[in-house]
Amino acid sequence: MIESSAIQSGAPGTQPAYHYPPYVSSIARSPRMPLIVLPDTVTERTGPVFGHGLIREGDNDLTAQHSGEPVGERIFVHGRVLDEDGRPLRGTLVEIWQANAAGRYRHKVDMHDAPLDPNFSGAGRMLTDDEGRYWFKTIKPGPYPWGNHYNAWRPAHIHFSLFGAGILSRLVTQMYFPGDPLQPLDPIFNSIPDGAARRRLVSRLDMNRAEPNYALAYEWDIVLRGRADTPFEEPHR
């Protein structure tokens, strides 16, 4: 069963389909029975709420979690979490995870023949501020092979997870980088039929937030609902 907050609300074609055969693993995991709508209660509309004790200082700096600096291109990633009317959503838990600069995750199931970085774990978190803003300092991830089809490579991307008031289950999406030639070849990116919605997954180079002689910056806003909502891996309200 699925709560009503998980019902897709964007315009047709702006969210990925459960069943998208070019993305091979979606065949096995897509539902075969109709979804069941359950009514909201006060609990679903108001929770969860996270305290700042959940977040440690520096959790949003993925370059300073070990004794040495990670290998790769330093970048800043920032943006806002908004509702369908452009209002900021404060206190939303934003978590990210990603591959390192060589295109490898620090995870036991990642068997890609690329080096691990002892100074990069690839995960961070923070709560949005009163203006709905989030920001991370990290390393630009590399592309990697993923076995979906012959010579398949994922474009560089960062996974985002959102959880907070009015969000019944964790929302997961991916942020891409501008100008990546692998995007038109990627079934996950192209599982979103609407071209404008796909482009909403691509961040914007932000030279105003870049730090001279140190790091570039990328801006990416996340919209939870409405006709301009961000594509997520699961339908949502």
C-alpha positions in Angstrom: 0.0 0.0 0.0 1.0 3.6 -0.5 0.1 6.8 1.3 -1.7 9.5 -0.6 1.4 11.7 -0.1 3.2 9.3 -2.5 0.8 10.0 -5.4 2.5 11.7 -8.3 1.4 15.3 -8.8 3.5 16.9 -11.5 2.5 17.4 -15.0 2.4 14.2 -17.2 5.9 13.0 -18.2 7.7 15.0 -15.5 8.3 12.0 -13.2 10.1 8.7 -14.1 7.8 5.7 -14.6 8.0 2.7 -12.3 8.4 0.4 -15.3 11.0 1.7 -17.8 12.6 -1.3 -19.6 15.8 0.6 -20.8 16.6 0.9 -17.1 16.8 -2.9 -16.6 16.4 -3.2 -12.8 13.1 -1.3 -13.0 11.5 -4.3 -14.7 11.9 -6.5 -11.6 11.1 -3.9 -9.0 8.1 -2.1 -10.6 4.7 -2.8 -9.0 2.3 -5.2 -10.7 -0.8 -4.3 -8.7 -2.7 -1.0 -8.6 -1.6 1.4 -5.9 -4.0 2.0 -3.0 -4.6 5.6 -1.8 -4.8 6.1 1.9 -6.1 9.4 3.5 -3.8 11.8 5.2 -3.9 12.3 9.0 -2.5 15.1 11.1 0.6 12.9 11.8 1.4 12.7 8.1 0.8 16.4 7.4 3.0 17.6 10.3 5.9 15.2 10.8 8.6 14.3 11.0 10.6 17.1 12.7 14.3 16.8 13.2 16.4 18.4 16.0 19.8 19.9 15.4 21.3 17.2 17.7 21.0 14.9 14.7 23.6 16.8 12.7 27.2 17.2 13.8 29.3 20.2 12.9 31.0 19.5 9.6 28.6 16.9 8.4 28.1 18.9 5.2 31.8 19.1 4.4 32.7 15.9 2.7 36.3 17.1 2.3 37.1 17.3 6.0 35.8 14.0 7.4 39.3 12.3 7.5 42.8 13.1 8.5 43.8 14.1 4.9 42.3 15.9 1.9 40.5 13.7 -0.7 41.7 13.5 -4.3 39.8 15.3 -7.0 38.2 18.6 -7.9 36.7 20.5 -4.9 33.2 21.9 -5.5 30.5 23.7 -3.5 26.9 22.5 -4.1 24.1 24.7 -2.8 20.4 25.5 -3.3 17.0 25.7 -1.7 14.2 23.3 -0.9 10.9 24.8 -1.9 7.2 24.0 -2.1 5.0 24.4 -5.2 4.5 28.1 -4.5 8.2 28.8 -4.1 8.1 29.0 -0.3 11.2 27.7 1.5 11.0 24.6 3.6 13.0 25.0 6.7 14.3 22.1 8.8 14.3 19.6 6.0 16.9 16.9 6.4 19.0 16.8 3.2 21.5 14.0 2.8 23.8 13.3 -0.1 25.9 10.3 -1.2 28.2 10.0 -4.2 31.1 8.2 -5.9 34.6 9.6 -5.5 36.6 11.3 -8.2 37.5 8.0 -9.7 33.9 7.0 -10.0 33.8 4.5 -7.1 31.5 4.3 -4.0 32.8 3.3 -0.6 30.4 0.4 -0.5 31.0 -3.4 -0.4 28.9 -4.1 -3.4 30.8 -1.6 -5.6 33.3 -3.8 -7.5 34.3 -1.1 -10.0 38.0 -1.4 -10.8 38.8 2.1 -9.6 40.8 3.2 -6.6 39.1 4.0 -3.3 40.1 7.2 -1.6 41.0 6.8 2.1 40.1 10.4 2.8 36.7 10.4 1.1 33.6 8.5 2.4 31.1 10.2 0.0 28.2 11.0 2.4 27.0 14.1 4.1 23.9 15.7 5.7 22.4 18.9 7.0 19.2 20.6 7.8 17.9 23.5 5.7 17.9 26.9 7.3 15.0 29.3 7.7 15.3 30.2 3.9 15.2 26.6 2.9 18.9 26.7 2.0 21.4 23.8 2.0 25.1 23.7 1.1 27.8 21.1 0.8 31.5 21.1 0.1 32.6 18.0 -1.7 34.6 16.5 -4.6 33.1 16.3 -8.1 32.2 12.6 -8.6 33.5 10.7 -11.6 31.4 8.6 -14.1 31.4 4.9 -13.7 30.3 1.7 -15.5 27.2 0.1 -14.3 26.4 -3.0 -16.4 22.8 -2.0 -17.4 23.7 -2.6 -21.1 26.8 -2.9 -23.3 29.4 -0.2 -22.4 27.0 1.5 -20.0 28.4 4.5 -18.0 26.5 6.7 -15.5 27.0 10.5 -15.9 28.6 12.3 -13.0 25.9 12.8 -10.3 25.2 13.2 -6.6 22.3 11.4 -4.9 20.0 13.5 -2.7 17.6 12.3 0.0 15.0 14.6 1.6 13.0 14.0 4.7 11.0 16.4 6.9 7.6 17.9 7.8 4.9 16.8 5.3 7.2 14.2 3.7 5.8 10.8 4.5 8.7 8.7 3.1 12.2 9.7 2.1 12.4 11.4 -1.3 15.4 10.4 -3.4 16.7 12.1 -6.5 19.9 12.8 -8.4 21.7 16.1 -9.3 23.7 16.2 -12.6 26.3 18.6 -13.9 26.0 20.9 -16.9 27.5 19.9 -20.2 28.0 16.2 -19.4 28.0 14.2 -22.7 26.9 11.0 -21.0 23.5 12.4 -20.0 21.8 11.7 -23.4 23.0 8.1 -23.2 21.8 7.4 -19.7 18.6 5.4 -19.2 18.0 6.7 -15.7 18.3 10.3 -16.8 16.1 9.6 -19.8 13.4 7.7 -17.9 11.8 11.2 -17.5 9.9 11.7 -20.7 9.6 15.5 -20.4 12.7 17.3 -21.5 12.1 20.4 -19.3 11.8 18.1 -16.3 15.0 16.3 -17.2 16.8 19.7 -17.3 15.6 20.4 -13.8 17.9 17.7 -12.6 21.0 19.5 -14.0 22.7 22.0 -11.7 23.9 25.5 -12.8 27.5 26.7 -12.6 27.5 29.5 -10.1 30.6 31.6 -10.4 29.3 34.0 -7.7 29.6 31.3 -5.1 32.8 29.8 -6.5 36.0 30.5 -4.5 38.9 31.9 -6.6 41.8 29.6 -6.9 40.0 26.9 -4.8 36.7 25.5 -6.0 33.8 26.0 -8.4 30.2 26.1 -7.2 27.0 24.6 -8.6 23.4 25.7 -7.7 20.5 23.3 -7.6 17.0 24.0 -6.2 14.7 21.2 -5.2 10.9 21.7 -5.6 8.8 19.1 -3.9 5.4 19.5 -5.6 3.6 21.3 -8.4 4.1 21.6 -12.2 7.7 22.5 -11.8 8.6 19.8 -9.3 11.9 18.0 -9.2 11.8 14.5 -10.6 12.2 11.9 -7.8 12.8 8.2 -7.9 9.4 7.5 -6.2 6.1 9.3 -7.0 5.1 11.9 -4.4 2.5 14.5 -3.6 
